[in-house]
Amino acid sequence: MARPSFSEQLRVLREAGLVSERKDGRQRFYRLEAVPLAEVQDWLSPYERFWRERMAELGKVLDRMEDE
């Protein structure tokens, strides 16, 4: 990934509150902020369960089809 593209992605993550930035001289250090990600995980959790169950059912159907 080119440096400008990488910087743009970090800027978007920083503005979204998903990473924090600390400057030390000419260097910048980024830290992942877990709290907002945990909130996203909590929001996605019901959907993850739904799709996990659906994919398991699809797997069973495909297994039966192989046997036939």
C-alpha positions in Angstrom: 0.0 0.0 0.0 1.4 3.4 -0.9 2.2 5.7 2.0 -0.5 8.4 1.2 -3.2 5.7 1.0 -2.0 4.2 4.3 -2.1 7.7 5.9 -5.6 8.3 4.6 -6.8 5.0 6.1 -5.2 5.9 9.5 -6.9 9.3 9.3 -10.3 7.7 8.7 -9.8 5.3 11.6 -8.6 8.1 13.9 -11.7 10.3 13.0 -13.9 7.3 13.7 -12.3 6.9 17.2 -11.0 3.4 16.4 -7.3 4.4 16.8 -5.5 7.1 18.8 -2.3 8.8 17.7 0.7 9.9 19.8 3.5 12.0 18.4 7.0 11.6 19.6 9.3 13.8 17.6 9.0 12.9 13.9 7.3 9.6 14.7 3.6 8.9 15.2 2.4 5.9 17.2 -1.1 4.5 16.7 -3.0 2.5 19.2 -6.1 0.5 18.6 -9.0 1.6 20.7 -10.9 -1.5 21.7 -14.0 0.1 23.3 -15.6 1.3 20.0 -14.8 -2.1 18.4 -16.5 -3.9 21.3 -19.6 -1.8 20.7 -19.6 -2.8 17.0 -19.1 -6.5 18.0 -22.1 -6.2 20.4 -24.2 -4.7 17.6 -23.1 -7.4 15.1 -23.5 -10.3 17.4 -27.1 -11.2 16.6 -26.3 -11.1 12.9 -23.2 -13.3 13.4 -25.3 -15.9 15.2 -27.9 -15.8 12.5 -25.4 -16.3 9.6 -23.4 -18.9 11.5 -26.6 -21.0 11.9 -27.6 -20.5 8.3 -24.2 -21.6 7.1 -24.3 -24.6 9.3 -27.6 -25.6 7.8 -26.3 -25.0 4.3 -23.3 -27.3 5.1 -25.7 -30.0 6.2 -27.7 -29.7 2.9 -24.5 -29.9 0.8 -23.3 -32.9 2.8 -26.6 -34.7 2.0 -26.4 -33.7 -1.6 -22.9 -35.3 -1.9 -24.3 -38.6 -0.4 -27.1 -38.7 -3.1 
